Amino acid sequence: MKILKKVCMVSALACLAFAVPVSAADVNVPASFADKTPETSNIISLASDPSGSYTLKPWETQSFYWILPASNKTLTYEANQQGVSGGIPFLNYKHYIYKNGNWELIKEYNASGNGVRSEILGSDSSTFYRLDVTNVMYYSGTTDVKLNIQFYDFQN
């Protein structure tokens, strides 16, 4: 009977050891991804929804990496840019696709003034996409920019 109790106790402990939840930080990242060095200081990894509000200082870039479109969906985003303290926002948007171990630029555009823009990032659900948004100070009155961004139809 003592042996049966010990076996049951060891089995119960083994089950508990394997029932520990795994966090996003515990996920193994392929070596090719881990070797990439960040190009900016603000990087959002797609462990969860990256949508939210961000304040970009002059010449600062906000990057959203490793975004996958949902199956049979087109990955889009809506960005609302507002100058802080009366400044005139002037942002540079860059769309990238991950191919052959590198980020390839697929689209780049500039947007000035306050307002909302909606764009398509990609639709291949087997390919990662990235969006970089940079506060470029081409206008003398440009200061900090508040960026409210919402992503639609992505896998998380």
C-alpha positions in Angstrom: 0.0 0.0 0.0 2.9 2.4 0.8 4.3 1.8 -2.7 1.0 2.5 -4.3 0.7 5.9 -2.4 4.2 6.8 -3.5 3.5 6.0 -7.1 0.3 8.0 -7.0 2.1 11.0 -5.4 4.9 10.9 -8.0 2.3 10.7 -10.8 0.4 13.6 -9.4 3.5 15.8 -9.1 4.5 14.9 -12.7 1.1 16.0 -13.9 1.4 19.3 -12.1 4.9 19.9 -13.6 3.4 19.6 -17.1 0.4 21.7 -16.4 2.4 24.9 -16.0 1.1 27.6 -18.5 3.6 28.8 -21.1 4.0 32.5 -21.5 5.0 34.3 -24.8 8.5 34.8 -23.4 8.9 31.0 -23.2 8.3 30.4 -26.9 11.3 29.3 -28.8 12.3 31.7 -31.6 14.1 30.3 -34.6 17.8 31.3 -34.7 17.3 33.3 -37.9 14.9 35.6 -36.1 17.0 35.9 -32.9 20.0 37.0 -34.9 18.2 40.1 -36.2 19.1 43.3 -34.4 16.4 45.9 -33.8 16.6 48.9 -36.0 14.6 51.1 -33.6 14.1 51.4 -29.9 10.3 50.8 -30.0 9.4 47.3 -31.1 6.1 45.7 -30.7 6.2 41.9 -30.9 2.9 40.3 -32.0 2.4 38.1 -28.9 -0.9 40.0 -28.5 -2.8 42.8 -30.2 -0.4 45.7 -31.0 -3.2 48.1 -31.5 -3.0 51.1 -29.1 -1.8 54.6 -28.6 1.9 55.6 -29.0 3.7 58.9 -28.7 6.5 59.4 -31.2 9.2 62.0 -30.5 10.9 63.7 -33.4 12.8 61.1 -35.5 11.5 58.2 -33.4 10.2 55.0 -35.1 7.5 52.7 -33.8 7.9 49.2 -35.3 5.3 46.4 -35.4 7.1 43.0 -36.2 6.0 39.5 -37.1 2.4 40.2 -38.0 0.5 37.4 -39.8 -2.8 38.0 -41.6 -5.6 35.7 -40.5 -6.4 32.9 -42.9 -8.3 34.1 -46.0 -8.2 37.7 -44.7 -6.5 40.9 -45.7 -4.4 42.4 -42.9 -5.2 46.1 -42.6 -4.5 48.9 -40.2 -6.1 52.3 -39.4 -3.8 55.0 -38.1 -4.9 58.3 -36.6 -2.0 60.8 -36.3 -2.4 63.9 -34.2 0.3 66.6 -33.5 0.9 67.3 -29.8 0.8 70.9 -28.7 -0.3 72.2 -32.0 2.5 70.6 -34.0 2.0 69.5 -37.5 2.5 65.7 -37.8 4.5 64.3 -40.7 4.9 60.6 -40.5 6.7 58.1 -42.8 5.1 54.7 -43.1 7.0 51.6 -44.3 5.5 48.2 -45.1 7.8 45.2 -45.1 7.5 41.5 -45.9 9.7 38.8 -44.5 11.4 36.9 -47.4 14.4 34.6 -47.5 15.5 35.6 -44.0 15.3 39.4 -44.6 12.8 42.2 -44.3 12.0 43.5 -47.8 10.4 47.0 -48.2 7.2 46.6 -50.2 5.6 50.1 -49.8 6.6 53.5 -48.4 4.6 56.6 -48.1 4.4 59.9 -46.1 1.4 61.3 -44.4 1.2 64.9 -43.1 -1.4 66.7 -41.0 -3.9 65.4 -38.5 -6.3 62.7 -39.5 -7.0 59.0 -40.1 -5.4 56.8 -42.7 -6.4 53.2 -43.6 -4.0 50.9 -45.4 -3.6 47.3 -46.4 -0.4 45.6 -45.1 -0.8 42.2 -46.7 -2.9 39.1 -47.3 -0.5 36.1 -47.5 -1.3 34.2 -44.2 2.0 32.2 -44.5 4.1 35.4 -44.5 5.2 37.8 -41.8 4.7 41.5 -42.2 6.1 44.5 -40.5 5.1 48.2 -40.2 7.5 51.0 -39.3 6.1 54.5 -38.5 8.6 57.3 -38.1 8.0 60.9 -37.0 10.0 62.8 -39.6 10.5 66.5 -38.9 10.3 68.0 -42.4 8.1 70.8 -41.1 9.5 73.3 -38.7 6.5 73.1 -36.3 6.6 69.3 -36.0 7.0 68.0 -32.4 5.7 64.9 -30.8 3.0 63.0 -32.6 0.3 60.9 -31.0 -0.4 57.7 -33.0 -3.5 55.7 -32.4 -3.3 52.5 -34.5 -5.8 49.6 -34.9 -4.9 46.4 -36.7 -7.6 44.2 -38.3 -7.7 40.5 -39.4 -4.4 39.3 -38.0 -3.4 36.1 -36.2 -2.5 36.3 -32.6 
